[in-house]
């Protein structure tokens, strides 16, 4: 008897390899082939000015957006914000957009979480919400960063090692094949719901 396909599909790979692009293409293809699906979640998008990346924003699948991190922010409250490299992380904005999207509800067919990374994990409420989604019986497509210098972020390591997770490591040579594989696996899971 073949093992049941994993319900938690984690896409990883180096920065800039196309993880978000892959997830969004799978999302768009699923939306087109299954217009009645209830898909909840969010993705992160770069914010650029004059061709230079100056931050990231959180975008819900229904199109609402807000700041995630910025190298240009300088408000009185931002001095207390955590930093990742040159970016200040707006945890309150992340939580106001992402946490409502991570509520486990019976009518949800699929969760998309892009991404579970260092910036998002500054929110003390974010990882418990992600774990509730992972532990639910609802399929999940998420992105996680690749370990740097052999070290993984503890929360990310927990996801990577979760018994129900399947890891898809993306590179420039396998992106199209991976997109098709992930779409087919999700399609199979969604037909059984």
Contact map, one row per residue, 1 for C-alpha under 8 A:
1110000000000000000000000000000000000000000000000000000000000000000000000000000000000000000000000000000000000000000000000000000000000000000000000000000000000000000000000000000000000000000000000
1111000000000000000000000000000000000000000000000000000000000000000000000000000000000000000000000000000000000000000000000000000000000000000000000000000000000000000000000000000000000000000000000
1111100000000000000000000000000000000000000000000000000000000000000000000000000000000000000000000000000000000000000000000000000000000000000000000000000000000000000000000000000000000000000000000
0111110000000000000000000000000000000000000000000000000000000000000000000000000000000000000000000000000000000000000000000000000000000000000000000000000000000000000000000000000000000000000000000
0011111000000000000000000000000000000000000000000000000000000000000000000000000000000000000000000000000000000000000000000000000000000000000000000000000000000000000000000000000000000000100010000
0001111110000000000000000000000000000000000000000000000000000000000000000000000000000000000000000000000000000000000000000000000000000000000000000000000000000000000111000000000000000000000000000
0000111110000000000000000000000000000000000000000000000000000000000000000000000000000000000000000000000000000000000000000000000000000000111100000000000000000000000110000000000000000000000010000
0000011111000000000000000000000000000000000000000000000000000000000000000000000000000000000000000000000000000000000000000000000000000100001111000000000000000000000111000000000000000000000000000
0000011111100000000000000000000000000000000000000000000000000000000000000000000000000000000000000000000000000000000000000000000000000000001111000000000000000000000011110000000000000100000000000
0000000111110000000000000000000000000000000000000000000000000000000000000000000000000000000000000000000000000000000000000000000000000000000011110000000000000001000011110000000000000000000000000
0000000011111000001000000000000000000000000000000000000000000000000000000000000000000000000000000000000000000000000000000000000000000000000011110000000000000000000000111100000000000000000000000
0000000001111100001000000000000000000000000000000000000000000000000000000000000000000000000000000000000000000000000000000000000000000000000000111100000000000000000000111100000000000000000000000
0000000000111110101000000000000000000000000000000000000000000000000000000000000000000000000000000000000000000000000000000000000000000000000000011100000000000000000000001110000000000000000000000
0000000000011111100000000000000000000000000000000000000000000000000000000000000000000000000000000000000000000000000000000000000000000000000000001100000000000000000000000110000000000000000000000
0000000000001111110000000000000000000000000000000000000000000000000000000000000000000000000000000000000000000000000000000000000000000000000000001000000000000000000000000000000000000000000000000
0000000000000111111000000000000000000000000000000000000000000000000000000000000000000000000000000000000000000000000000000000000000000000000000000000000000000000000000000000000000000000000000000
0000000000001111111000000000000000000000000000000000000000000000000000000000000000000000000000000000000000000000000000000000000000000000000000000000000000000000000000000111000000000000000000000
0000000000000011111111000000000000000000000000000000000000000000000000000000000000000000000000000000000000000000000000000000000000000000000000000000000000000000000000000101001000000000000000000
0000000000111001111111100000000000000000000000000000000000000000000000000000000000000000000000000000000000000000000000000000000000000000000000100000000000000000000000000100000000000000000000000
0000000000000000011111110000000000000000001100000000000000000000000000000000000000000000000000000000000000000000010000000000000000000000000000100000000000000000000000000000000000000000000000000
0000000000000000011111111000000000000000000000000000000000000000000000000000000000000000000000000000000000000000000000000000000000000000000000000000000000000000000000000000000000000000000000000
0000000000000000011111111100000000000000000000000000000000000000000000000000000000000000000000000000000000000000000000000000000000000000000000000000000000000000000000000000001000100000000000000
0000000000000000001111111110000000000000000000000000000000000000000000000000000000000000000000000000000000000001010000000000000000000000000011000000000000000000000000000000000000100000000000000
0000000000000000000111111111000000000000000000000000000000000000000000000000000000000000000000000000000000000000000000000000000000000000000000000000000000000000000000000000000000000000000000000
0000000000000000000011111111100000000000000000000000000000000000000000000000000000000000000000000000000000000000000000000000000000000000000000000000000000000000000000000000000000100000000000000
0000000000000000000001111111110000000000000000000000000000000000000000000000000000000000000000000000000000000000000000000000000000000000000000000000000000000000000000000000000000100110000000000
0000000000000000000000111111111000000000000000000000000000000000000000000000000000000000000000000000000000000000000000000000000000000000000000000000000000000000000000000000000000000000000000000
0000000000000000000000011111111100000000000000000000000000000000000000000000000000000000000000000000000000000000000000000000000000000000000000000000000000000000000000000000000000000000000000000
0000000000000000000000001111111110000000000000000000000000000000000000000000000000000000000000000000000000000000000000000000000000000000000000000000000000000000000000000000000000000010000000000
0000000000000000000000000111111111100000000000000000000000000000000000000000000000000000000000000000000000000000000000000000000000000000000000000000000000000000000000000000000000000010001000000
0000000000000000000000000011111111111000000000000000000000000000000000000000000000000000000000000000000000000000000000000000000000000000000000000000000000000000000000000000000000000000000000000
0000000000000000000000000001111111100000000000000000000000000000000000000000000000000000000000000000000000000000000000000000000000000000000000000000000000000000000000000000000000000000000000000
0000000000000000000000000000111111100000000000000000000000000000000000000000000000000000000000000000000000000000000000000000000000000000000000000000000000000000000000000000000000000000000000000
0000000000000000000000000000011111111000000000000000000000000000000000000000000000000000000000000000000000000000000000000000000000000000000000000000000000000000000000000000000000000000000000000
0000000000000000000000000000011111111000000000000000000000000000000000000000000000000000000000000000000000000000000000000000000000000000000000000000000000000000000000000000000000000000000000000
0000000000000000000000000000001001111100000000000000000000000000000000000000000000000000000000000000000000000000000000000000000000000000000000000000000000000000000000000000000000000000000000000
0000000000000000000000000000001001111110000000000000000000000000000000000000000000000000000000000000000000011100000000000000000000000000000000000000000000000000000000000000000000000000000000000
0000000000000000000000000000000000011111000000000000000000000000000000000000000000000000000000000000000000111100000000000000000000000000000000000000000000000000000000000000000000000000000000000
0000000000000000000000000000000000001111100000000000000000001000000000000000000000000000000000000000000000011111000000000000000000000000000000000000000000000000000000000000000000000000000000000
0000000000000000000000000000000000000111110000000000000000011000000000000000000000000000000000000000110000010111000000000000000000000000000000000000000000000000000000000000000000000000000000000
0000000000000000000000000000000000000011111000000000000000011000000000000000000000000000000000000100110000000011100000000000000000000000000000000000000000000000000000000000000000000000000000000
0000000000000000000000000000000000000001111100000000000001111000000000000000000000000000000000000100100000000001110000000000000000000000000000000000000000000000000000000000000000000000000000000
0000000000000000000100000000000000000000111110000000000001111000000000000000000000000000000000000000000000000001111000000000000000000000000000000000000000000000000000000000000000000000000000000
0000000000000000000100000000000000000000011111000000000111100000000100000000000000000000000000000000000000000000011000000000000000000000000000000000000000000000000000000000000000000000000000000
0000000000000000000000000000000000000000001111100000000111100000000000000000000000000000000000000000000000000000000000000000000000000000000000000000000000000000000000000000000000000000000000000
0000000000000000000000000000000000000000000111110000111110000000000000000000000000000000000000000000000000000000000000000000000000000000000000000000000000000000000000000000000000000000000000000
0000000000000000000000000000000000000000000011111000111110000000000000000000000000000000000000000000000000000000000000000000000000000000000000000000000000000000000000000000000000000000000000000
0000000000000000000000000000000000000000000001111111111000000000000000000000000000000000000000000000000000000000000000000000000000000000000000000000000000000000000000000000000000000000000000000
0000000000000000000000000000000000000000000000111111110000000000000000000000000000000000000000000000000000000000000000000000000000000000000000000000000000000000000000000000000000000000000000000
0000000000000000000000000000000000000000000000011111000000000000000000000000000000000000000000000000000000000000000000000000000000000000000000000000000000000000000000000000000000000000000000000
0000000000000000000000000000000000000000000000011111100000000000000000000000000000000000000000000000000000000000000000000000000000000000000000000000000000000000000000000000000000000000000000000
0000000000000000000000000000000000000000000000011111110000000000000000000000000000000000000000000000000000000000000000000000000000000000000000000000000000000000000000000000000000000000000000000
0000000000000000000000000000000000000000000001111011111000000000000000000000000000000000000000000000000000000000000000000000000000000000000000000000000000000000000000000000000000000000000000000
0000000000000000000000000000000000000000000001111001111100000000000001110000000000000010000000000000000000000000000000000000000000000000000000000000000000000000000000000000000000000000000000000
0000000000000000000000000000000000000000000001110000111110000000001111110000000000000010000000000000000000000000000000000000000000000000000000000000000000000000000000000000000000000000000000000
0000000000000000000000000000000000000000000111100000011111000000001111000000000000000000000000000000000000000000000000000000000000000000000000000000000000000000000000000000000000000000000000000
0000000000000000000000000000000000000000000111100000001111100000111110000000000000000000000000000000000000000000000000000000000000000000000000000000000000000000000000000000000000000000000000000
0000000000000000000000000000000000000000011110000000000111110000111100000000000000000000000001001100000000000000000000000000000000000000000000000000000000000000000000000000000000000000000000000
0000000000000000000000000000000000000000011110000000000011111011110000000000000000000000000000001000000000000000000000000000000000000000000000000000000000000000000000000000000000000000000000000
0000000000000000000000000000000000000001111000000000000001111111100000000000000000000000000000001100100000000000000000000000000000000000000000000000000000000000000000000000000000000000000000000
0000000000000000000000000000000000000011111000000000000000111111000000000000000000000000000000000000000000000000000000000000000000000000000000000000000000000000000000000000000000000000000000000
0000000000000000000000000000000000000000000000000000000000011111000000000000000000000000000000000000000000000000000000000000000000000000000000000000000000000000000000000000000000000000000000000
0000000000000000000000000000000000000000000000000000000000111111100000000000000000000000000000000000000000000000000000000000000000000000000000000000000000000000000000000000000000000000000000000
0000000000000000000000000000000000000000000000000000000000111111110000000000000000000000000000001000000000000000000000000000000000000000000000000000000000000000000000000000000000000000000000000
0000000000000000000000000000000000000000000000000000000011110011111000000000000000000000000000001000000000000000000000000000000000000000000000000000000000000000000000000000000000000000000000000
0000000000000000000000000000000000000000000000000000000011100001111100000000000000000000000011001000000000000000000000000000000000000000000000000000000000000000000000000000000000000000000000000
0000000000000000000000000000000000000000000000000000001111000000111111000000000000000000010011000000000000000000000000000000000000000000000000000000000000000000000000000000000000000000000000000
0000000000000000000000000000000000000000000100000000001111000000011111000000000000000000111011000000000000000000000000100000000000000000000000000000000000000000000000000000000000000000000000000
0000000000000000000000000000000000000000000000000000001110000000001111100000000000000011110000000000000000000000000000100000000000000000000000000000000000000000000000000000000000000000000000000
0000000000000000000000000000000000000000000000000000011100000000001111111000000000000111100000000000000000000000000000000000000000000000000000000000000000000000000000000000000000000000000000000
0000000000000000000000000000000000000000000000000000011000000000000011111000000000000111000000000000000000000000000000000000000000000000000000000000000000000000000000000000000000000000000000000
0000000000000000000000000000000000000000000000000000011000000000000001111100000000000000000000000000000000000000000000000000000000000000000000000000000000000000000000000000000000000000000000000
0000000000000000000000000000000000000000000000000000000000000000000001111110010000000001000000000000000000000000000000000000000000000000000000000000000000000000000000000000000000000000000000000
0000000000000000000000000000000000000000000000000000000000000000000000011111011000000000000000000000000000000000000000000000000000000000000000000000000000000000000000000000000000000000000000000
0000000000000000000000000000000000000000000000000000000000000000000000001111111000000000000000000000000000000000000000000000000000000000000000000000000000000000000000000000000000000000000000000
0000000000000000000000000000000000000000000000000000000000000000000000000111111000000000000000000000000000000000000000000000000000000000000000000000000000000000000000000000000000000000000000000
0000000000000000000000000000000000000000000000000000000000000000000000000011111110000000000000000000000000000000000000000000000000000000000000000000000000000000000000000000000000000000000000000
0000000000000000000000000000000000000000000000000000000000000000000000001111111110000001010000000000000000000000000000000000000000000000000000000000000000000000000000000000000000000000000000000
0000000000000000000000000000000000000000000000000000000000000000000000000111111110000000000000000000000000000000000000000000000000000000000000000000000000000000000000000000000000000000000000000
0000000000000000000000000000000000000000000000000000000000000000000000000000111111000000000000000000000000000000000000000000000000000000000000000000000000000000000000000000000000000000000000000
0000000000000000000000000000000000000000000000000000000000000000000000000000111111100001111000000000000000000000000000000000000000000000000000000000000000000000000000000000000000000000000000000
0000000000000000000000000000000000000000000000000000000000000000000000000000000111110001110000000000000000000000000000000100000000000000000000000000000000000000000000000000000000000000000000000
0000000000000000000000000000000000000000000000000000000000000000000000000000000011111111100000000000000000000000000000000000000000000000000000000000000000000000000000000000000000000000000000000
0000000000000000000000000000000000000000000000000000000000000000000000000000000001111111100000000000000000000000000001100000000000000000000000000000000000000000000000000000000000000000000000000
0000000000000000000000000000000000000000000000000000000000000000000000000000000000111110000000000000000000000000000000000000000000000000000000000000000000000000000000000000000000000000000000000
0000000000000000000000000000000000000000000000000000000000000000000001100000000000111111000000000000000000000000000000000000000000000000000000000000000000000000000000000000000000000000000000000
0000000000000000000000000000000000000000000000000000011000000000000011100000000000111111100000000000000000000000000000000000000000000000000000000000000000000000000000000000000000000000000000000
0000000000000000000000000000000000000000000000000000000000000000000011101000010011110111110000000000000000000000000000000000000000000000000000000000000000000000000000000000000000000000000000000
0000000000000000000000000000000000000000000000000000000000000000000111000000000011110011111000000000000000000000000000100000000000000000000000000000000000000000000000000000000000000000000000000
0000000000000000000000000000000000000000000000000000000000000000001110000000010011000001111111000000000000000000000000000000000000000000000000000000000000000000000000000000000000000000000000000
0000000000000000000000000000000000000000000000000000000000000000000100000000000010000000111111100000000000000000000000010110000000000000000000000000000000000000000000000000000000000000000000000
0000000000000000000000000000000000000000000000000000000000000000000000000000000000000000011111110000000000000000000000000000000000000000000000000000000000000000000000000000000000000000000000000
0000000000000000000000000000000000000000000000000000000000000000011100000000000000000000011111111000000000000000000000000000000000000000000000000000000000000000000000000000000000000000000000000
0000000000000000000000000000000000000000000000000000000001000000011100000000000000000000011111111110000000000000000000010000000000000000000000000000000000000000000000000000000000000000000000000
0000000000000000000000000000000000000000000000000000000000000000000000000000000000000000001111111111000000000000000000000010110000000000000000000000000000000000000000000000000000000000000000000
0000000000000000000000000000000000000000000000000000000000000000000000000000000000000000000111111111000000000000000000000000000000000000000000000000000000000000000000000000000000000000000000000
0000000000000000000000000000000000000000000000000000000001110001110000000000000000000000000011111111100000000000000000000000000000000000000000000000000000000000000000000000000000000000000000000
0000000000000000000000000000000000000000110000000000000001010000000000000000000000000000000001111111110000000000000000000000000000000000000000000000000000000000000000000000000000000000000000000
0000000000000000000000000000000000000000000000000000000000000000000000000000000000000000000001111111111000000000000000000000110010000000000000000000000000000000000000000000000000000000000000000
0000000000000000000000000000000000000000000000000000000000000000000000000000000000000000000000111111111000000000000000000000000000000000000000000000000000000000000000000000000000000000000000000
0000000000000000000000000000000000000001110000000000000000010000000000000000000000000000000000001111111000000000000000000000000000000000000000000000000000000000000000000000000000000000000000000
0000000000000000000000000000000000000001100000000000000000000000000000000000000000000000000000000111111100000010000000000000000011001000000000000000000000000000000000000000000000000000000000000
0000000000000000000000000000000000000000000000000000000000000000000000000000000000000000000000000011111110000000000000000000000010001000000000000000000000000000000000000000000000000000000000000
0000000000000000000000000000000000000000000000000000000000000000000000000000000000000000000000000000011111010000000000000000000000011001000000000000000000000000000000000000000000000000000000000
0000000000000000000000000000000000000000000000000000000000000000000000000000000000000000000000000000001111110000000000000000000000000000000000000000000000000000000000000000000000000000000000000
0000000000000000000000000000000000000000000000000000000000000000000000000000000000000000000000000000000111110000000000000000000000000000000000000000000000000000000000000000000000000000000000000
0000000000000000000000000000000000000100000000000000000000000000000000000000000000000000000000000000000011111000000000000000000000000000000000000000000000000000000000000000000000000000000000000
0000000000000000000000000000000000001111000000000000000000000000000000000000000000000000000000000000000111111110000000000000000000000000010000000000000000000000000000000000000000000000000000000
0000000000000000000000000000000000001110000000000000000000000000000000000000000000000000000000000000000000111110000000000000000000000000011000000000000000000000000000000000000000000000000001001
0000000000000000000000000000000000001111000000000000000000000000000000000000000000000000000000000000000000011111000000000000000000000000011110000000000000000000000000000000000000000000000001000
0000000000000000000000000000000000000011100000000000000000000000000000000000000000000000000000000000010000011111100000000000000000001000011111000000000000000000000000000000000000000000000000000
0000000000000000000000100000000000000011111000000000000000000000000000000000000000000000000000000000000000000111110000000000000000000000000111000000000000000000000000000000000000000000000000000
0000000000000000000000000000000000000000111000000000000000000000000000000000000000000000000000000000000000000011111100000000000000000000000111100000000000000000000000000000000000000000000000000
0000000000000000000100100000000000000000011100000000000000000000000000000000000000000000000000000000000000000001111100000000000000000000000001110000000000000000000000000000000000000000000000000
0000000000000000000000000000000000000000001100000000000000000000000000000000000000000000000000000000000000000000111110010000000000000000000001110000000000000000000000000000000000000000000000000
0000000000000000000000000000000000000000000000000000000000000000000000000000000000000000000000000000000000000000111111011000000000000000000001111000000000010000000000000000000000000000000000000
0000000000000000000000000000000000000000000000000000000000000000000000000000000000000000000000000000000000000000001111111000000000000000000000011000000010010000000000000000000000000000000000000
0000000000000000000000000000000000000000000000000000000000000000000000000000000000010000000000000000000000000000000111111100000000000000000000000000000010000000000000000000000000000000000000000
0000000000000000000000000000000000000000000000000000000000000000000110000000000000010000100000000000000000000000000011111100000000000000000000000000000000000000000000000000000000000000000000000
0000000000000000000000000000000000000000000000000000000000000000000000000000000000000000001001000000000000000000001111111110010000000000000000000000000000000000000000000000000000000000000000000
0000000000000000000000000000000000000000000000000000000000000000000000000000000000000000000000000000000000000000000111111111011000000000000000000000000000100000000000000000000000000000000000000
0000000000000000000000000000000000000000000000000000000000000000000000000000000001000000001000000000000000000000000001111111000000000000000000000000000000000000000000000000000000000000000000000
0000000000000000000000000000000000000000000000000000000000000000000000000000000000000000001000100000000000000000000000011111111000000000000000000000000000000000000000000000000000000000000000000
0000000000000000000000000000000000000000000000000000000000000000000000000000000000000000000000000000000000000000000000001111111100000000000000000000000000000000000000000000000000000000000000000
0000000000000000000000000000000000000000000000000000000000000000000000000000000000000000000000100010000000000000000000000011111110000000000000000000000000000000000000000000000000000000000000000
0000000000000000000000000000000000000000000000000000000000000000000000000000000000000000000000100010000000000000000000011011111111000000000000000000000000000000000000000000000000000000000000000
0000000000000000000000000000000000000000000000000000000000000000000000000000000000000000000000000000000000000000000000001011111111100000000000000000000000100000000000000000000000000000000000000
0000000000000000000000000000000000000000000000000000000000000000000000000000000000000000000000000000000000000000000000000001111111110000000000000000000000000000000000000000000000000000000000000
0000000000000000000000000000000000000000000000000000000000000000000000000000000000000000000000000010011000000000000000000000111111111000000000000000000000000000000000000000000000000000000000000
0000000000000000000000000000000000000000000000000000000000000000000000000000000000000000000000000000010000000000000000000000011111111100000000000000000000000000000000000000000000000000000000000
0000000000000000000000000000000000000000000000000000000000000000000000000000000000000000000000000000000000000000000000000000001111111110000000000000000000000000000000000000000000000000000000000
0000000000000000000000000000000000000000000000000000000000000000000000000000000000000000000000000000000100000000000000000000000111111111000000000000000000000000000000000000000000000000000000000
0000000000000000000000000000000000000000000000000000000000000000000000000000000000000000000000000000011100000010000000000000000011111111010100000000000000000000000000000000000000000000000000000
0000000100000000000000000000000000000000000000000000000000000000000000000000000000000000000000000000000000000000000000000000000001111111111100000000000000000000000000000000000000000000000000000
0000000000000000000000000000000000000000000000000000000000000000000000000000000000000000000000000000000000000000000000000000000000111111100000000000000000000000000000000000000000000000000000000
0000000000000000000000000000000000000000000000000000000000000000000000000000000000000000000000000000000100000000000000000000000000011111110000000000000000000000000000000000000000000000000000000
0000001000000000000000000000000000000000000000000000000000000000000000000000000000000000000000000000000000000000000000000000000000000111111000000000000000000000000000000000000000000000000000000
0000001000000000000000000000000000000000000000000000000000000000000000000000000000000000000000000000000000011110000000000000000000001101111100000000000000000000000000000000000000000000000000000
0000001110000000000000000000000000000000000000000000000000000000000000000000000000000000000000000000000000001110000000000000000000000100111110000000000000000000000000000000000000000000010011000
0000001110000000000000000000000000000000000000000000000000000000000000000000000000000000000000000000000000000111100000000000000000001100011111000000000000000000000000000000000000000000000000000
0000000111100000000000100000000000000000000000000000000000000000000000000000000000000000000000000000000000000111100000000000000000000000001111100000000000000000000000000000000000000000000000000
0000000111100000000000100000000000000000000000000000000000000000000000000000000000000000000000000000000000000011111100000000000000000000000111110000000000000000000000000000000000000000000000000
0000000001110000001100000000000000000000000000000000000000000000000000000000000000000000000000000000000000000000111100000000000000000000000011111000000000000000000000000000000000000000000000000
0000000001111000000000000000000000000000000000000000000000000000000000000000000000000000000000000000000000000000011110000000000000000000000001111100000000010000000000000000000000000000000000000
0000000000011110000000000000000000000000000000000000000000000000000000000000000000000000000000000000000000000000000110000000000000000000000000111110000000010000000000000000000000000000000000000
0000000000011100000000000000000000000000000000000000000000000000000000000000000000000000000000000000000000000000000000000000000000000000000000011111000100000000000000000000000000000000000000000
0000000000000000000000000000000000000000000000000000000000000000000000000000000000000000000000000000000000000000000000000000000000000000000000001111111110000000000000000000000000000000000000000
0000000000000000000000000000000000000000000000000000000000000000000000000000000000000000000000000000000000000000000000000000000000000000000000000111111100000000000000000000000000000000000000000
0000000000000000000000000000000000000000000000000000000000000000000000000000000000000000000000000000000000000000000000000000000000000000000000000011111000000000000000000000000000000000000000000
0000000000000000000000000000000000000000000000000000000000000000000000000000000000000000000000000000000000000000000000000000000000000000000000000011111100000000000000000000000000000000000000000
0000000000000000000000000000000000000000000000000000000000000000000000000000000000000000000000000000000000000000000000000000000000000000000000000011111110000000000000000000000000000000000000000
0000000000000000000000000000000000000000000000000000000000000000000000000000000000000000000000000000000000000000000000000000000000000000000000000111011111011000000000000000000000000000000000000
0000000000000000000000000000000000000000000000000000000000000000000000000000000000000000000000000000000000000000000011000000000000000000000000000010001111111000000000000000000000000000000000000
0000000000000000000000000000000000000000000000000000000000000000000000000000000000000000000000000000000000000000000000000000000000000000000000000000000111111100000000000000000000000000000000000
0000000000000000000000000000000000000000000000000000000000000000000000000000000000000000000000000000000000000000000000001000001000000000000000000000000011111110000000000000000000000000000000000
0000000000000000000000000000000000000000000000000000000000000000000000000000000000000000000000000000000000000000000110000000000000000000000000011000000111111111000000000000000000000000000000000
0000000000000000000000000000000000000000000000000000000000000000000000000000000000000000000000000000000000000000000000000000000000000000000000000000000111111111100000000000000000000000000000000
0000000000000000000000000000000000000000000000000000000000000000000000000000000000000000000000000000000000000000000000000000000000000000000000000000000001111111110000000000000000000000000000000
0000000000000000000000000000000000000000000000000000000000000000000000000000000000000000000000000000000000000000000000000000000000000000000000000000000000111111110010000000000000000000000000000
0000000001000000000000000000000000000000000000000000000000000000000000000000000000000000000000000000000000000000000000000000000000000000000000000000000000011111110010100000000000000000000000000
0000000000000000000000000000000000000000000000000000000000000000000000000000000000000000000000000000000000000000000000000000000000000000000000000000000000001111111010000000000000000000000000000
0000000000000000000000000000000000000000000000000000000000000000000000000000000000000000000000000000000000000000000000000000000000000000000000000000000000000111111110000000000000000000000000000
0000000000000000000000000000000000000000000000000000000000000000000000000000000000000000000000000000000000000000000000000000000000000000000000000000000000000000111110000000000000000000000000000
0000011100000000000000000000000000000000000000000000000000000000000000000000000000000000000000000000000000000000000000000000000000000000000000000000000000000000011111000000000000000000000000000
0000011111000000000000000000000000000000000000000000000000000000000000000000000000000000000000000000000000000000000000000000000000000000000000000000000000000011111111100000000000000000000000000
0000010111000000000000000000000000000000000000000000000000000000000000000000000000000000000000000000000000000000000000000000000000000000000000000000000000000000000111110000000000000000000000000
0000000011110000000000000000000000000000000000000000000000000000000000000000000000000000000000000000000000000000000000000000000000000000000000000000000000000001000011111000000000000000000000000
0000000011110000000000000000000000000000000000000000000000000000000000000000000000000000000000000000000000000000000000000000000000000000000000000000000000000000000001111100000001000000000000000
0000000000111000000000000000000000000000000000000000000000000000000000000000000000000000000000000000000000000000000000000000000000000000000000000000000000000000000000111110000000000000000000000
0000000000111100111000000000000000000000000000000000000000000000000000000000000000000000000000000000000000000000000000000000000000000000000000000000000000000000000000011111011001000000000000000
0000000000001100100000000000000000000000000000000000000000000000000000000000000000000000000000000000000000000000000000000000000000000000000000000000000000000000000000001111111000000000000000000
0000000000000000110000000000000000000000000000000000000000000000000000000000000000000000000000000000000000000000000000000000000000000000000000000000000000000000000000000111111000000000000000000
0000000000000000000000000000000000000000000000000000000000000000000000000000000000000000000000000000000000000000000000000000000000000000000000000000000000000000000000000011111100000000000000000
0000000000000000000000000000000000000000000000000000000000000000000000000000000000000000000000000000000000000000000000000000000000000000000000000000000000000000000000000111111111000000000000000
0000000000000000010001000000000000000000000000000000000000000000000000000000000000000000000000000000000000000000000000000000000000000000000000000000000000000000000000000111111111100000000000000
0000000000000000000000000000000000000000000000000000000000000000000000000000000000000000000000000000000000000000000000000000000000000000000000000000000000000000000000000000111111110000000000000
0000000000000000000000000000000000000000000000000000000000000000000000000000000000000000000000000000000000000000000000000000000000000000000000000000000000000000000000000000011111111000000000000
0000000000000000000000000000000000000000000000000000000000000000000000000000000000000000000000000000000000000000000000000000000000000000000000000000000000000000000000010100011111111100000000000
0000000000000000000001101100000000000000000000000000000000000000000000000000000000000000000000000000000000000000000000000000000000000000000000000000000000000000000000000000001111111110000000000
0000000000000000000000000000000000000000000000000000000000000000000000000000000000000000000000000000000000000000000000000000000000000000000000000000000000000000000000000000000111111111000000000
0000000000000000000000000000000000000000000000000000000000000000000000000000000000000000000000000000000000000000000000000000000000000000000000000000000000000000000000000000000011111111100000000
0000000010000000000000000100000000000000000000000000000000000000000000000000000000000000000000000000000000000000000000000000000000000000000000000000000000000000000000000000000001111111110000000
0000000000000000000000000100110000000000000000000000000000000000000000000000000000000000000000000000000000000000000000000000000000000000000000000000000000000000000000000000000000111111111000000
0000000000000000000000000000000000000000000000000000000000000000000000000000000000000000000000000000000000000000000000000000000000000000000000000000000000000000000000000000000000011111111100000
0000100000000000000000000000000000000000000000000000000000000000000000000000000000000000000000000000000000000000000000000000000000000000000000000000000000000000000000000000000000001111111110000
0000000000000000000000000000000000000000000000000000000000000000000000000000000000000000000000000000000000000000000000000000000000000000001000000000000000000000000000000000000000000111111111000
0000000000000000000000000000010000000000000000000000000000000000000000000000000000000000000000000000000000000000000000000000000000000000000000000000000000000000000000000000000000000011111111100
0000000000000000000000000000000000000000000000000000000000000000000000000000000000000000000000000000000000000000000000000000000000000000000000000000000000000000000000000000000000000001111111110
0000101000000000000000000000000000000000000000000000000000000000000000000000000000000000000000000000000000000000000000000000000000000000001000000000000000000000000000000000000000000000111111111
0000000000000000000000000000000000000000000000000000000000000000000000000000000000000000000000000000000000001100000000000000000000000000001000000000000000000000000000000000000000000000011111111
0000000000000000000000000000000000000000000000000000000000000000000000000000000000000000000000000000000000000000000000000000000000000000000000000000000000000000000000000000000000000000001111111
0000000000000000000000000000000000000000000000000000000000000000000000000000000000000000000000000000000000000000000000000000000000000000000000000000000000000000000000000000000000000000000111111
0000000000000000000000000000000000000000000000000000000000000000000000000000000000000000000000000000000000001000000000000000000000000000000000000000000000000000000000000000000000000000000011111
